[in-house]
Amino acid sequence: MKLETDALDLLFREARAHNKFTDEPVTDEQLQALYDILKMGPTSANSSPARFLFLRTQEARQKLAPALSAGNRDKTLAAPVTVIVAYDPKFYEKLPQLFPQNPDARAWFTSNDSLAATTAFRNGTLQGAYLILAARAVGLDTGPMSGFDNAMVDELFLADRGWRSNFLCNLGRGDPTNLPARPPRLAFDEACMLL
Ligand SMILES: Cc1cc2nc3c(=O)[nH]c(=O)nc-3n(C[C@H](O)[C@H](O)[C@H](O)COP(=O)(O)O)c2cc1C
C-alpha cells in the first residue's frame, strides 16, 4: 500500500510551518482524533513518554505568554490552540501497562538514569513529530516553536506532575497570507550516504 500524491502533498510537500491562522476553531473532537492517530507512532519499548497540554483558551495562552520569545508571542496568542509538547522523565512507571511482554522493562530505566533521560527525550521528540504529521492528516496546520523559556513553562504548567517541556506547537487552519517563501532543503547527496 502506498500514499497517493495528494496525501504526500498534505503531509510533507505542500505543508508549511504557519505563523497565522484563520478564526476557524479547533474542536476537542479534532484534538482527540489527533491524539488517537499520533499515539500509534512507534516509540522504544512502547515507552510513549510524550505528554500534551492543549491550551485552548485565551486565559491558558496568557499564562504562557511571559515564557514566549518576542517573535513567537503575538502569533501564539492569536492561534486557536497551542500545544505544549512535553515528556514524562518517569515514563518508565507506565511500562508494566505499556510493555507487558517484558516485566523487566521498568528496571532497564530505573537502573540507568542516562538511558532513561535519552529515551524520554528521543521518543518524546519523535511523538512531537507524529503530532505535526497527525495534525496535517486531520486537516489542521501547525506552527512548531522552540523559541521559549523551557524552565518557565515547566514551572508554570508542569511542576506538579514533574513533566518537562520539549517544544510548543500552534494548531489551526493556516492562513497563508504573508507566509515567507519556503526555505530550501538539503539535497540527497548533502544529507545522505549510501553505504
Ligand atoms: C522543533 C521546531 C522548532 C521551531 N521553532 C520555531 C520558532 O521558535 N519560531 C518560528 O517562527 N518557527 C519555528 N519553527 C519553524 C521552522 O523554522 C520551519 O519549520 C522551517 O523553517 C521550515 O519551514 P517550513 O516548515 O514552512 O517548510 C520550528 C520548527 C520546529 C520543527
The ligand as a Gaussian input file, in Angstrom:
#p B3LYP/6-31G(d) Opt

LIG

0 1
 C       11.067000      21.925000      16.685000
 C       10.815000      23.161000      15.852000
 C       11.014000      24.404000      16.414000
 C       10.747000      25.559000      15.677000
 N       10.853000      26.779000      16.309000
 C       10.369000      27.864000      15.698000
 C       10.249000      29.097000      16.408000
 O       10.575000      29.194000      17.600000
 N        9.736000      30.164000      15.747000
 C        9.344000      30.076000      14.438000
 O        8.868000      31.073000      13.902000
 N        9.448000      28.929000      13.739000
 C        9.926000      27.818000      14.334000
 N        9.973000      26.619000      13.651000
 C        9.542000      26.560000      12.228000
 C       10.738000      26.308000      11.300000
 O       11.530000      27.468000      11.235000
 C       10.225000      25.865000       9.919000
 O        9.570000      24.629000      10.050000
 C       11.371000      25.747000       8.919000
 O       11.951000      26.988000       8.667000
 C       10.918000      25.147000       7.595000
 O        9.800000      25.837000       7.085000
 P        8.555000      25.013000       6.531000
 O        8.159000      24.071000       7.656000
 O        7.457000      26.038000       6.265000
 O        8.997000      24.314000       5.314000
 C       10.285000      25.462000      14.335000
 C       10.113000      24.184000      13.770000
 C       10.363000      23.046000      14.512000
 C       10.101000      21.687000      13.883000

